[in-house]
Amino acid sequence: MSGPVTDDLAARVAVREVHADPWQHTYFADPGDRLGRRQEFEGRILLDWHPSERLTLSMNINGWTDKGEPAAGQYFCSLSGFRG
């Protein structure tokens, strides 16, 4: 969302939120447990102030939070004697 707030002040606001259920199954740590849940929030506010023709002040405020879970490590086995 963006636009003028007053004649000499403009603002832009952006927000993004991501929620996703766990997607990865693990059979080693706790059999049947699921990992990889995503819970993220990001936001940004931009302000442009033009008090005169010769002066413009800009401010950028942004932040984020990530309360999700990391994906579990995966085991890959090598096939000895395999030639590709």
WOLIN-V103268 format. One record per run of one state. SS is the DSSP state (H for helix, E for strand, C for the rest). FROM is the first residue (numbers start at 1). TO is the last residue. Records with the same first field share a line. If there is no record, write none. Layout:
SS = FROM-TO, FROM-TO
This chain:
C = 1-1, 7-8, 21-23, 27-32, 36-37, 53-54, 67-84
E = 2-6, 9-20, 24-26, 33-35, 38-52, 55-66
